[in-house]
Amino acid sequence: MRRIFILLLFLLPIFTAVSFGNLDPPVSARATGLGYAGATIHENGFAPYWNPALLPSLDNWNVALMQAKVGGDTQLYYAAYTRPLHRTIAFSLS
């Protein structure tokens, strides 16, 4: 009985990590590859998703399109248009 308990104690975290590992949808392959550090990457069209406060710091307008298969039959589609209007004002549609 004790061996089974110890075995389950070590195997339960592994099964939990496998089954709940894809709950965060990946938006932007670059940010996902950097360990979901998208808040620091703001020079592209994915800024409205990761950190909208940095939109005015964009240099020019951006369009971002993405499609990802999250798991099973679930698909994630993301589209964004961003345009800085002034030093402190920006427009974004996502």
N, C-alpha and C positions, 0 to 999 in steps of 0.2 A: 504494500500500500504506500509506503514511504517513497519507493522508487518511482511509482506512477505519479505521485504528487510532485516530486522534483522534476521529472520529465515534463509534466504539464507546465510547471513553473517556468521552464526555459523555452518551451515551444509556443506558449500562448502569445508572447510579444511578437514572435515571428509571424504567426498567422494574422494577428491584428494589423501589423504593418503592411502585409501583402493585401489584405482585404480593404483597408481604408487608406491606401496610399495615394489614390488619385482623386481626392476630394477637392483639391485646389485646381481650378481650370487653368491650363497654361495659356496665357495671353502674351504673345511675343516670344519667339524662340530664343532671342538673345537674352531677355530677362530670365526666362526659365533656365537657360544654360548657366546663368550666373547665380543660380540658387535663389530665384525669385527676388532678385535685387533690382527690380524695375523702378523703384522710387528714385534711384540715383541716375538712371538713364532717361533723359528727358529730351533728347534732340531728335526725336522721331514722332510719328503719328500715334504712338501708343501712350503718350503722356496723359491723355484724359483718363485712362484706366489706372495707371500706376500712381501718378502724382499730379492732379490738375492744377495745383498751385504754381507749378513751373511752366505753365502754358505761355505766359508773356515773354519768357526768355527764349522762345523759339525764334530762329532767324527768318524763316519763310514758311509758307503754307505747306501742309503735309496731308497726305492721304494714306491711311493704313487699312489693309484688308487681311483677314486671317481666317482660316478654317482649320479646326483641329478635332480629331476623334478622341474624346475623353475616355470612353470605355463602353464596351458593348455596342449598343445602337445609339449612344448619345453623341451628338455632334455639337461643337461650339463654333459659332460664327461671330466675327467681330469686325466692324467697320467704323472708321473714325475720320473726320475731316477737322483739321485745326488750322487756324489762321491768326497770327498775332496782329492786332490792330494798332497798338501803340506800345510804348515801353511797359506800361502797367495794365494793359487791357488785351484780352484775347477772346476769340470766338471758337467754340468747339461744338461739334455735333457728332455723337457716337451712338 
